[in-house]
Amino acid sequence: MKVREVSCSTALSPSSLPGLDYALNPYRGCSIGCVYCYSPSVLREARPWGRFVDVKRNIPAVLAKELKRKERGTVGLGTVTDGYQPLEGRYHLTRYCLEQLARHDFPVSIQTKSSLVLKDLDLQRRLPEVEVGVTITTMDEAMRRRFEPFSSPSARLIEALRGLNAAGLRTWAFVGPILPGATETTAEALLRSVRDAGTTHVMIDRLRYRPGVWERVEDAVRSTTLLPRYAASRDDPRFFEPLEARLLALGRELGLRIEFAFPRGW
């Protein structure tokens, strides 16, 4: 993992994601190393994803200046990186940015797959409007490690949801991408655990083969019997429909509100 400290000239970027006005990413690159991540294609990043992180050391100061003149809107924290990846424990950039957002009364939407999110409960409670989404793709730990080498174990993510809910924060679970042979095989246990942790809103999304994603996914499953299914999920536009229908049905049975995270053609 190559880590370098850099300076940034801007902190907030306009966001086209549903429900967000701005995107805020304290780091460029992500050490969690999800093989299905499409951030490299969004960023047009040629470096090997999961093997570098640029730490934007001055981003809290840049953000503080921008918030004085920006129109109030919802800030998505961690749209092309994870603000609570392991390096946050050393640099605390996400925390310092949250301090500025709380000071200037901006709503915040956080998405993460790290239980480190709990370290900032004190600040999250101070925000005028905040929601926290926790990504959990499977309860199968072997498959999780195959696709998300350095995310928090799924059981710890469930406990993070429980802690966030106990603190009175609004939460949601992101079950995405739906992974053949991983999400589908543990879907009921996953959704039941989410519900038991106190979260009732679940967003789902299919695996999307943005440029570069297939090559990484293919490498991840090459030594398994799943390669033909992943090839089918790439080639058949209707492949995910039965899996999505099953998640929707399970959600209804468990009293969860399940919806698609993005427009179907996004």
Phi, psi and omega per residue, in radians:
M1 nan 2.120 3.108
K2 -1.724 2.072 3.138
V3 -1.989 2.269 3.065
R4 -2.371 2.563 3.108
E5 -1.641 2.253 -3.088
V6 -2.282 2.934 3.028
S7 -1.905 2.598 3.104
C8 -2.088 2.689 3.113
S9 -1.732 -0.353 3.088
T10 -2.360 2.717 3.125
A11 -1.998 -0.817 -3.099
L12 -1.712 2.354 3.058
S13 -2.113 2.580 3.048
P14 -1.058 2.487 -3.123
S15 -2.049 2.428 3.054
S16 -1.769 0.060 3.135
L17 -1.287 2.503 -3.109
P18 -0.971 2.270 3.065
G19 1.458 -0.048 -3.108
L20 -2.014 2.463 3.048
D21 -1.730 -0.590 -3.093
Y22 -2.329 2.695 2.997
A23 -2.011 2.421 3.134
L24 -2.323 2.087 -3.095
N25 -2.274 1.762 -3.089
P26 -1.155 -0.295 -3.138
Y27 -2.239 2.648 2.949
R28 -1.970 2.190 -2.964
G29 1.637 2.902 -3.057
C30 -2.669 2.229 -3.091
S31 -1.439 -0.080 3.108
I32 -1.204 -0.599 2.942
G33 1.282 0.635 3.115
C34 -1.100 2.226 -3.060
V35 -1.245 -0.389 -3.106
Y36 -1.600 0.050 -3.044
C37 -1.135 2.322 3.110
Y38 -1.773 0.131 3.113
S39 -1.004 -0.674 3.125
P40 -0.993 -0.659 3.136
S41 -1.282 -0.564 3.081
V42 -1.160 -0.760 -3.093
L43 -1.471 -0.178 -3.035
R44 0.972 0.835 -3.071
E45 -1.698 2.159 -3.095
A46 -1.603 -0.310 -3.134
R47 -1.188 2.659 -3.108
P48 -1.078 2.052 -3.072
W49 -1.186 2.386 -3.101
G50 1.613 -0.050 -3.104
R51 -2.101 0.159 3.091
F52 -2.633 2.667 2.989
V53 -2.519 2.223 2.983
D54 -1.686 2.151 -3.111
V55 -1.693 2.002 -3.076
K56 -1.478 1.429 -2.969
R57 -1.021 -0.542 -3.057
N58 -1.700 0.155 -3.020
I59 -1.115 -0.580 3.096
P60 -1.087 -0.686 3.131
A61 -1.215 -0.706 3.097
V62 -1.122 -0.743 3.122
L63 -1.074 -0.744 -3.124
A64 -1.023 -0.700 3.117
K65 -1.203 -0.726 -3.106
E66 -1.168 -0.654 -3.090
L67 -1.141 -0.394 3.123
K68 -1.215 -0.427 -3.070
R69 -2.090 -0.147 -3.137
K70 -1.387 2.542 3.005
E71 -1.189 2.439 -3.097
R72 -1.060 2.324 3.126
G73 -2.883 2.963 -3.091
T74 -1.365 2.260 -3.121
V75 -1.784 2.136 3.046
G76 -1.547 2.036 -3.072
L77 -1.727 1.939 3.129
G78 1.619 1.001 -3.125
T79 -1.577 -0.486 3.088
V80 -2.251 0.349 3.025
T81 -2.802 3.072 3.059
D82 -1.891 2.039 -3.121
G83 -1.141 -0.266 -3.138
Y84 -2.016 0.487 3.015
Q85 -1.115 2.865 -2.999
P86 -0.882 -0.603 -3.123
L87 -1.102 -0.356 3.099
E88 -1.072 -0.513 3.099
G89 -1.130 -0.370 3.121
R90 -1.707 -0.748 -2.997
Y91 -1.695 -0.461 3.082
H92 1.043 0.470 -3.098
L93 -1.166 -0.669 3.098
T94 -1.072 -0.745 3.124
R95 -1.080 -0.796 -3.127
Y96 -1.124 -0.611 3.089
C97 -1.188 -0.697 3.095
L98 -1.075 -0.626 3.099
E99 -1.048 -0.738 3.126
Q100 -1.200 -0.704 3.141
L101 -1.137 -0.678 3.093
A102 -1.155 -0.691 -3.130
R103 -1.119 -0.581 -3.082
H104 -1.796 0.144 2.953
D105 1.158 0.713 3.124
F106 -1.735 2.369 3.032
P107 -1.182 2.604 -3.057
V108 -2.362 2.425 3.000
S109 -2.118 2.069 -3.098
I110 -1.866 2.386 2.993
Q111 -2.272 2.341 -3.073
T112 -2.689 2.837 2.958
K113 -2.201 0.650 -3.134
S114 -2.306 2.336 3.090
S115 -1.237 -0.123 3.078
L116 -1.083 -0.269 3.121
V117 -0.996 -0.462 -3.099
L118 -1.199 -0.328 -3.082
K119 -1.166 -0.345 -3.075
D120 -1.881 0.418 -3.139
L121 -0.981 -0.647 -3.122
D122 -1.061 -0.728 3.132
L123 -1.306 -0.697 -3.130
Q124 -1.051 -0.610 3.100
R125 -1.166 -0.447 -3.108
R126 -1.431 -0.268 -3.118
L127 -1.228 2.488 -3.098
P128 -1.117 -0.678 3.083
E129 -2.505 2.199 -3.132
V130 -2.575 2.483 2.972
E131 -2.349 2.584 -3.129
V132 -2.206 2.138 3.068
G133 -1.836 2.310 3.140
V134 -1.989 2.162 -3.118
T135 -1.496 2.189 3.075
I136 -2.396 2.051 -3.069
T137 -1.750 -0.413 -3.087
T138 -2.849 2.696 3.013
M139 -1.707 0.032 3.097
D140 -1.522 1.860 -3.031
E141 -1.152 -0.596 3.115
A142 -1.127 -0.731 3.119
M143 -1.234 -0.647 3.096
R144 -1.032 -0.805 -3.121
R145 -1.143 -0.523 3.130
R146 -1.193 -0.671 -3.052
F147 -1.741 -0.487 -3.092
E148 -2.341 1.297 -2.933
P149 -0.928 -0.608 -3.015
F150 -2.171 0.446 2.964
S151 -1.365 2.873 3.060
S152 -1.196 2.567 3.047
P153 -0.941 2.587 -3.048
S154 -1.044 -0.650 3.128
A155 -1.087 -0.634 3.110
R156 -1.252 -0.552 3.072
L157 -1.191 -0.658 3.060
I158 -1.095 -0.724 3.109
E159 -1.160 -0.567 3.063
A160 -1.108 -0.768 3.070
L161 -1.021 -0.748 -3.133
R162 -1.071 -0.741 3.134
G163 -1.175 -0.705 3.104
L164 -1.107 -0.748 3.118
N165 -1.159 -0.685 3.117
A166 -1.091 -0.505 3.122
A167 -1.430 -0.046 3.091
G168 1.509 0.263 -3.137
L169 -1.500 2.686 3.060
R170 -1.425 2.252 -3.053
T171 -2.259 2.832 2.967
W172 -2.624 2.743 3.070
A173 -1.895 2.425 3.083
F174 -1.881 1.907 3.084
V175 -1.721 1.511 -3.067
G176 -2.978 2.522 -0.022
P177 -1.320 2.687 3.009
I178 -1.184 2.124 -3.055
L179 -1.900 2.036 3.070
P180 -0.962 2.377 3.118
G181 1.307 0.111 -3.137
A182 -2.402 -1.080 3.091
T183 -1.194 -0.823 -3.042
E184 -1.110 -0.583 -3.066
T185 -1.390 -0.280 3.141
T186 -2.167 0.325 -2.999
A187 -1.024 -0.811 -3.084
E188 -1.154 -0.774 3.123
A189 -1.096 -0.672 -3.134
L190 -1.125 -0.901 -3.100
L191 -1.162 -0.638 3.110
R192 -1.150 -0.691 3.117
S193 -1.141 -0.697 3.089
V194 -1.050 -0.836 3.139
R195 -1.074 -0.768 -3.109
D196 -1.159 -0.394 3.081
A197 -1.402 -0.113 3.081
G198 1.768 0.085 3.126
T199 -1.700 2.308 -3.097
T200 -2.038 -0.096 -3.114
H201 -1.924 2.184 -3.115
V202 -2.248 2.265 3.046
M203 -1.815 2.418 3.108
I204 -2.159 2.711 3.093
D205 -2.705 2.524 3.123
R206 -1.405 2.875 3.043
L207 -1.228 2.175 -3.060
R208 -1.975 2.178 -3.046
Y209 -1.599 1.255 2.998
R210 -1.187 2.895 -3.125
P211 -0.900 2.263 3.102
G212 1.595 -0.303 -3.062
V213 -1.241 -0.764 -3.089
W214 -1.013 -0.743 -3.103
E215 -1.050 -0.712 -3.139
R216 -1.260 -0.717 3.104
V217 -1.115 -0.752 3.133
E218 -1.012 -0.760 3.108
D219 -1.089 -0.649 -3.073
A220 -1.203 -0.546 -3.056
V221 -1.942 0.073 -3.047
R222 -1.000 -0.627 -3.074
S223 -1.540 0.126 -3.121
T224 -1.958 3.102 3.066
T225 -1.494 0.052 -3.031
L226 -1.535 -0.161 -3.052
L227 -0.944 -0.776 3.120
P228 -1.068 -0.616 3.130
R229 -1.200 -0.665 3.109
Y230 -1.219 -0.623 3.060
A231 -1.101 -0.707 3.101
A232 -1.145 -0.669 3.134
S233 -1.155 -0.452 3.077
R234 -1.355 -0.668 -2.957
D235 -1.641 -0.435 -3.079
D236 -1.794 1.955 -3.092
P237 -1.126 -0.282 -3.129
R238 -1.806 0.124 -3.055
F239 -0.974 -0.746 -3.008
F240 -1.452 -0.145 -3.066
E241 -1.041 -0.797 3.086
P242 -1.096 -0.637 3.131
L243 -1.189 -0.708 3.090
E244 -1.127 -0.725 3.132
A245 -1.095 -0.667 3.130
R246 -1.151 -0.729 3.111
L247 -1.121 -0.708 3.110
L248 -1.099 -0.743 3.138
A249 -1.158 -0.766 3.104
L250 -1.075 -0.692 3.123
G251 -1.060 -0.757 3.116
R252 -1.082 -0.740 3.139
E253 -1.081 -0.596 -3.066
L254 -1.643 0.027 3.123
G255 1.336 0.450 -3.140
L256 -1.722 2.646 3.009
R257 -1.681 1.915 -3.093
I258 -1.971 2.306 3.108
E259 -2.510 2.834 3.124
F260 -1.337 2.403 -3.068
A261 -1.257 -0.622 -3.072
F262 -2.313 2.779 3.031
P263 -0.961 2.531 -3.010
R264 -0.983 -0.587 -3.122
G265 -1.660 0.202 -3.030
W266 -1.140 nan nan
